[in-house]
Amino acid sequence: MPKPAKPHLTVIGTGYLGAVHAASMASIGFEVLAIDVDVDKIEKLKAGQPPFFEPGFEALLRSALDSGNLRFTTSFEEIGEFGDVHFLCVGTPQHRDSLAADLSWVRGAIASLAPHLDRPCVIAGKSTVPVGTAAWLQEYINGHAPAGAQAEVLWNPEFLREGFAVQDTLHPDRIVLGAHSDEARDQLCSVYAPMIAEGIPVINTTLETAELVKAAANSFLATKISFINAMADVCEAAGGDVVSLAEAIGYDTRIGHRFLGAGIGFGGGCLPKDIRAFSARASELGVGDSLSFLHEVDRLNSRRRDQVSDWSAEMLDGDAYGARIACLGAAFKPDSDDVRDSPALSIAGRLHLAGAQVRVFDPQAGPNSRRSHPELIYATSAADALQDADLVLLLTEWDEFKSLDPVAVAKLVSHQRIIDGRNALDPQKWRAAGWEYRGIGRP
Ligand code: NAD
């Protein structure tokens, strides 16, 4: 059967990754049909309402819908009939009872899709999966899809950063394609032609390497963050300043400045679960020892959360019980409403359990935070959270918090004490305004 001039694309799973991918591909001229098992999410997307906060996404979604290029469905039959390339974007969270990835969403999506694949097509996996998943999926497809092996699984891991998802999807820094056949690879190259024309490098490799690239990249990034946080501990003990240290080592181009901010550590729906899943898979493969350092990376990261709750008690004369604490930030990073494994909310939760009255404010993550931590108090503004606070914690570095005026904030609080969990403020300015200021790894 001749291939259509422009392949029809489908996107399976419309979360942070899939919804942005679907709208982005529609914006560069492809007809896209996207599916999710979450009916509410699909209804919102159809109406042009983003189910999550991501800068630039709402405008992209609306213009893609208006162009007629983007449609949503809940029918896998329609997806199978329509698609030449199926992008698999479902979640792969941590398993409830182990460190491994829970692949039930991946398996569920493929089981729903396979019976409807009755002509040659490509299934391009974008989810982050343990190495070996793609080969397993191909075997499943061979046995369950009417098209058999003519429905080819390819792996095309995604590297977008929440907060920059639209930019990263339309202008990625690299495209990784793990494929068996040249036909599948060519099909994906035709989809990404505008990016390739910009000079974005394409790495052609095997299914296994493509799966491993993503796990390796996230492990490296997590290690870099835990490394600088370990340096912060040493700076504190020795009277050094980790901010100057990071600036100085970052000028070495082999090291670089990015991802060298000491603070309360990494969180979100990717790094923590990805390094655990990578370790678990390495153990299954008999090379667990080679990744044992990731356990230490994870431990160093969790310790940041304990440290800030311990410091809070110290600054409150030994006990957080009954104190009023303002937590500025709940999302795991600024410009996102994602609170999955957020260090900010984890610290707020610990202080609540220690008997503090914790008032949280986040510019976008309020609704998600309320769902995951209903026990906390949610303020309507930064000023509302800060009112009469005995201690202020800056936990997510939103611009709104970085630009707070220490003199004005002093008029709202009961006691001028602040822990800058992201080293986002100017300590001199805050101290000069009478604040007891504590940063991470700073004198
Ligand atoms: P998410 O939880 O926001 O979205 C996943 C979506 O999949 C949900 O809407 C869910 O309802 C849907 N889903 C589950 N089962 C389904 C099925 N059988 N059929 C159709 N839809 C189904 O997750 P996310 O953040 O978008 O991440 C998705 C994948 O992408 C993960 O593997 C993640 O590690 C990876 N990833 C995420 C990011 C990121 O920044 N969020 C970046 C790169 C890679």
Residues whose N, C-alpha, C, O or C-beta is under 5 A from the ligand:
A	BS01	NAD	I12 G13 T14 G15 Y16 L17 G18 I35 D36 V37 D38 C89 V90 G91 T92 W105 G108 A109 K126 S127 T128 E158 F159 L160 R161 E162 G269
